[in-house]
Amino acid sequence: MANTSPKFGSLVVASLAGVVGTKYLLGGALAAVGMNMVSSVMVTDSLALTFTVGILLGIVTAALAGAFVLARPMTILVFLGAAGLSIPAVRNADPVIVAETIGMGLSMLYLLVRNPIERIEPAHIDENDSATRHGSTLR
């Protein structure tokens, strides 16, 4: 298993995915209990699709924050799907959906250019210059 670490850009994109995913999960939960909802918290007015997109965005958030190696392609695919399903709301000029779609679009451009997960190489210790060779008492 590779040692990986998230860069700052990864945490920013994870924050966007987490906020949008939480919005869809909470919106779906409120719609499930029968409250009348605005269209900006639902995906194509479908309860099952709203929960699915919210869960997928939550998975992407965990993958990016946890520095999963495949987080980059996962995020691009999920953001493409979420933006594609938001096209009817974007056409209706819903400001919340337009703002998150622009954010997801910019995040996808960032992910196409840069990899937000960096691989950490294990430290190489030269045995000839090691402290134990010189009589260090630290153990």
C-alpha positions as CSV (number, residue, x, y, z in Angstrom):
1,M,0.0,0.0,0.0
2,A,1.3,3.4,-1.0
3,N,1.8,6.1,1.6
4,T,-0.3,9.0,0.5
5,S,-1.3,12.4,1.8
6,P,-3.9,14.9,0.7
7,K,-2.7,18.3,-0.5
8,F,-4.6,21.5,0.4
9,G,-6.5,21.4,-2.9
10,S,-7.8,18.0,-2.1
11,L,-9.2,19.2,1.2
12,V,-10.9,22.2,-0.6
13,V,-12.6,19.9,-3.2
14,A,-13.5,17.5,-0.4
15,S,-15.2,20.4,1.5
16,L,-17.2,21.3,-1.6
17,A,-18.3,17.7,-2.1
18,G,-19.1,17.4,1.6
19,V,-21.3,20.5,1.7
20,V,-23.2,19.6,-1.5
21,G,-23.6,16.0,-0.4
22,T,-24.9,17.0,3.0
23,K,-27.4,19.4,1.3
24,Y,-28.7,16.6,-0.8
25,L,-28.9,14.1,2.1
26,L,-30.7,16.6,4.4
27,G,-33.0,17.7,1.5
28,G,-33.8,14.1,0.8
29,A,-34.5,13.3,4.4
30,L,-36.8,16.3,4.8
31,A,-38.6,15.4,1.6
32,A,-39.0,11.8,2.8
33,V,-40.9,13.0,5.9
34,G,-43.3,15.0,3.8
35,M,-42.1,18.6,4.1
36,N,-42.6,20.6,1.0
37,M,-39.1,21.3,-0.4
38,V,-37.6,23.8,-2.8
39,S,-36.0,22.3,-5.9
40,S,-32.5,23.3,-4.9
41,V,-32.2,20.5,-2.4
42,M,-33.5,17.8,-4.7
43,V,-32.0,16.1,-7.8
44,T,-34.5,16.1,-10.6
45,D,-37.3,15.9,-8.0
46,S,-36.5,12.3,-7.3
47,L,-36.0,11.1,-3.7
48,A,-33.9,8.0,-4.6
49,L,-31.7,10.0,-6.9
50,T,-31.2,12.7,-4.3
51,F,-30.0,10.2,-1.7
52,T,-27.8,8.4,-4.2
53,V,-26.0,11.6,-5.2
54,G,-25.7,12.7,-1.6
55,I,-24.1,9.3,-0.6
56,L,-21.8,9.4,-3.6
57,L,-20.6,12.9,-2.7
58,G,-20.0,11.7,0.8
59,I,-17.9,8.8,-0.4
60,V,-15.9,11.2,-2.6
61,T,-15.4,13.5,0.4
62,A,-14.0,10.6,2.4
63,A,-11.8,9.5,-0.5
64,L,-10.3,12.9,-0.9
65,A,-9.8,13.6,2.8
66,G,-8.4,10.2,3.3
67,A,-6.0,10.5,0.4
68,F,-7.3,7.4,-1.5
69,V,-5.3,6.8,-4.6
70,L,-8.3,6.7,-6.9
71,A,-10.0,9.8,-5.4
72,R,-9.2,11.9,-8.4
73,P,-11.1,9.9,-11.1
74,M,-13.9,9.1,-8.6
75,T,-14.4,12.8,-7.9
76,I,-14.4,13.8,-11.6
77,L,-17.0,11.1,-12.4
78,V,-19.3,11.9,-9.5
79,F,-19.1,15.7,-10.1
80,L,-19.8,15.1,-13.8
81,G,-22.8,13.0,-12.9
82,A,-24.1,15.5,-10.3
83,A,-23.6,18.4,-12.7
84,G,-25.3,16.5,-15.5
85,L,-28.3,15.8,-13.3
86,S,-28.5,19.4,-12.3
87,I,-29.0,20.7,-15.9
88,P,-32.8,21.3,-15.6
89,A,-32.3,23.4,-12.4
90,V,-29.4,25.3,-14.1
91,R,-31.7,26.1,-17.0
92,N,-34.3,27.4,-14.5
93,A,-31.6,29.7,-13.1
94,D,-31.7,28.3,-9.6
95,P,-28.9,30.3,-8.0
96,V,-27.9,27.6,-5.5
97,I,-27.6,24.9,-8.2
98,V,-25.8,27.3,-10.6
99,A,-23.2,28.2,-7.9
100,E,-22.5,24.6,-7.0
101,T,-22.4,23.5,-10.6
102,I,-19.8,26.3,-11.3
103,G,-17.9,25.1,-8.2
104,M,-17.9,21.5,-9.4
105,G,-16.9,22.5,-12.9
106,L,-13.9,24.5,-11.6
107,S,-13.0,21.6,-9.3
108,M,-13.1,19.2,-12.2
109,L,-10.8,21.5,-14.2
110,Y,-8.4,21.6,-11.2
111,L,-8.5,17.8,-10.9
112,L,-7.8,17.3,-14.7
113,V,-4.7,19.5,-14.3
114,R,-3.3,18.5,-10.9
115,N,-3.4,15.4,-8.7
116,P,-4.5,16.4,-5.2
117,I,-3.1,13.2,-3.6
118,E,0.7,13.1,-3.2
119,R,2.7,10.0,-2.6
120,I,5.1,10.1,0.4
121,E,8.3,8.3,-0.2
122,P,9.7,6.5,2.9
123,A,12.7,8.2,4.5
124,H,16.0,6.8,3.4
125,I,18.5,6.5,6.2
126,D,22.1,6.2,5.4
127,E,23.6,3.5,7.7
128,N,27.1,5.0,7.4
129,D,25.9,8.2,8.9
130,S,23.4,6.8,11.4
131,A,23.4,7.9,15.0
132,T,23.7,4.3,16.3
133,R,27.0,4.0,14.4
134,H,28.4,7.0,16.2
135,G,27.4,5.7,19.7
136,S,24.2,7.5,20.3
137,T,22.4,6.3,23.5
138,L,18.9,7.1,22.1
139,R,17.0,3.9,21.5
